[in-house]
Amino acid sequence: MTQLYPDAGAAPGARSRLDSFDPRCRLICAVIASVALASLQDVTTLAIASVLPAALLFADVGSGSRVPWRAMGGVNRAGAVIWLLLPFTYPGERVFGVLSADGLRMALLTMWRLNLMSAVLIRLVTSMGVPRITDALGRLGVPLKLRMLVLLSVRYIFLLADRAESMWRAVSLRSPGISGLYACKCLACVVGTLLIRSSDRAERSALAMSLRGGISGFSQERDTVWKPRDSMLCAVFLLYMACLAALSSSAVLIA
């Protein structure tokens, strides 16, 4: 599994412009941007903050790489529960007797932040693939056991998600138009089968690790060189974070 998302990086034969930066630099910049974006609370600042994630999202347009629309669509489908719950459960003034105006605003801000953070993480981190991510974490001093926990968890989460999608596609092909109670029963069978296969997969993974000499057998860090452009990129992201913090503080004082 070279990438976490099939369309999060370059197309076959294409190279992303972001690949010229050190993986450690990309991880650091992603953390900086995520922290900055997560702290924003008003629409104006979020609109200004959207410039950098949008630039990252379309950084490889024209170079043969794909914009990761599928990955972004998956994020929004997972976040649909926010739109379903917050407007009805959030306290505040009610609209039409049931909807919370503050809940609608909070759902908008939450989904907006989620999309911006996802764009940054998908382009800077997940497009590198699990091996480069773990290498970068190792060179940043993250303990080996924690890195392996991240590597194995991420790998098998996406592996199981792909298996679940394939199994549900088979159900849909065999029983087109299935819905209601029967759909729930089929879904329960799919989940149960996945749990059984997960146990078997975990046993085989443990066996593979023991044959490779334990956790250290997966640690194959590659030498990378930190270049001046990596420092410049980190400086740009730090400036970005400082500007957003200043704008957010100004918005709070004005309010």
N, C-alpha and C positions, 0 to 999 in steps of 0.2 A: 504494500500500500504506500505509494510514493506521495500521495496527497490525501489530506483529510476530506476534501471535497473534489469531485471529479472535474469541476470547472472552476476551481479556485485559483488556478495558476495558468501556466502557459499551455497553449495547445501543443499537440505532438509536433516536434521539430522547431518550436518557437521558444524563445528565451525571454523571460520577464526582465524589464529594466531594473526591477528591484533586486534581482539576483546579483547585481554588482556590489551590493552592500553586505557587510559582514552579518551573519545570522545573529550574533550577539547584539549588534546595533539595532537590528529589526525588532528583537524582543524588547530591548530597553525602550525604544520609541513607542512600541505598541502599549507597553505598561503606562508610559507617561500620558499618551493620548487617552487611554481608557480611564485613568484616574481623573483627568481633566474633564472629560465628557460626562462621567458619572455624577459629577458635582453640580452640573448646570440645572437651573430650576426655572428659567424663563424662556419664552419663545424667541425673543430677539437675539439673545446670546446663542441659542441653539442654531438659529439661522446663520449667524456668522461662523459658528463652529463647524458648520456643514461643509465649508469650502475645502478643508484639508482631506476629510474622508472621501469626498466626491473626487478630488484630484487623484487620490490613491486608487479609487475604484476604476477610474478610466485612464490610469497611467500607461497601460499597455495597448490602448486602442491604436490601431495602425501598425502594430508590430507583429501581428499574427496571433496574439493572445486573446482570450475570451474574457468578457466582463462576467463575473460570477453571479449571474442572475439567479441560477438555480439555488445556489447556497443562500443568497439573500431571501429568496422566496421561502426556503425552508425555515429561516429565522422568523419570518413574519407569520408563517402558519403556526409555528410553535408559540408565538406571542399572541395569537388570536384570543387565548384565554384571558389576557389582560383586558381586551375590549369587552369580553363577556362578563367579567366580574367587577372591575373597578367602577363602572358607571352605576351599578346597582348596590354596591356594598360600601362605597366611599362616603363618609359623612359630608354634610353640607346642604346647601339649598337644593330643593328638588324641582325637577322639570317634568311636567306631565304626571306628577305625583309619585313616580318611581325612580326616575333617573336623577343622578347627582351631577350638578353642573361642575362642581369641583372634581368629581370622579372622572367626567369626560375629559377635563383639562389634564388631569394626572395621567390618564390612559394615553392621551396624545403625547405628552412629554416623555413618558416611559418608553413608548414604542419608538419615538424619534431618537431618543438616546440609544436604545437597543440597536437600531439600524445603523447609527453612526459608529458605535463601538464595534458592531459586527463587520462593517466595511473595513475598518482599520485592522481588526484581528485576522480577517480572512486574507487580506492582501499582504499583510506584513508577516503573519505567523503561520497560519494553516497552509498557505501555498508553499511553504518550505518543505512540508512533509515531516513525518514523525522523526526519522533519523537525524535530520538537521536540527530540529527543535531540541532533541535530547542532547545532541552535541553542544549546542549553544548553551543550554542550561548547565551542562557539565563545566564548560569553560568559564561560566559565570560563578562557579562555586556551589551549585546546588548539589546536595548529597546524592550519591548513586541510587540508594534505595528509593528516594522520592522521585528521581527521574524515571526509574523503571516502573514505578507505580503509575506515573502519568502516561508513560509510553504504552503500557499494557492496557490501562483503562480506556484511553482514547481509541486505541486500535480495535479493541473488542466491542466497544460501544458502537462504533461505525460498522463493524463487521456484522453484529447482530441486527443493526438497523437495516442493513442491506439484505440480510437473510429474511427479516420480517417482511420487507417490501416484496421480495420474490414470492414468499409463501402467500401473502395476501393477493398478489397478482394471479397466482394459480387458483386461489379460491374464486376470484372474480371471473376467471375464464371458464371454470367448471360450473359456476352458478351465477350467471349474469343477472344483474338486477336484485341480488340478495339484499335484504334489509330487515329491520325489526329484530325480533327475538332470535331468528336464525343467524343473522349477522353477528349478534352478540355471542352466540354459542360458537360460531366459527372463529371469532376473534379470541375467545377463551382457549380454544384448541391451539391456535397459532402461538399464543403466549406460553401455554404449557409446554408445547413442543420446543419452543426457544429456550425455556428454562432447562429442560432435560439436555438439549444439545449444548447449552452453556456449561453445564457441569462436565460433560464429556470433553468439551474444548478446554476447560480449565485444567483437567487432568493431563491432557496432551501437552499443554503449554508448560505445566510444571515438569513433565518428563523431558521436554525439549531443553528447558533451562538447566536441568541437572546434567544432561548430556553435553551441554556447552560449557560446563564448569561453573554453573551458578549464575548469579546476577552479573558478575564481572565479565562473563562471556558475551554479554550484549553490549558492553561498553567499548565502542570502537570510535573514539573521538578523532576527528580530522583536524589538522592544523589549519587555522585561518589567520589572516593578517589584518589587523585593524589599520585602516588607511585614513588619511585626512578627510576624505569625503564621508566616512562614517561619523567622525566627530562633528562635521558640519550638519549632518542629518540630525544627530542628537541635539545639537544646539538649536536647530529649527524647531524641533518638537518641544524643547524646553521653553523657547520663546512663545510658541503656540500656547502652552500651558499657562505661562505667566499672563499672556493677553486675555485668555479666557477667565482666569481668576480675577483680573482687574475688572473686566466687563461685568462679571457676575456680582462682584462687590458693589460696583456702581449701580447696578440694577436694584440690589437690595436696599441701598441707601436712598435711591429715588423713590422706591415703593414705601 
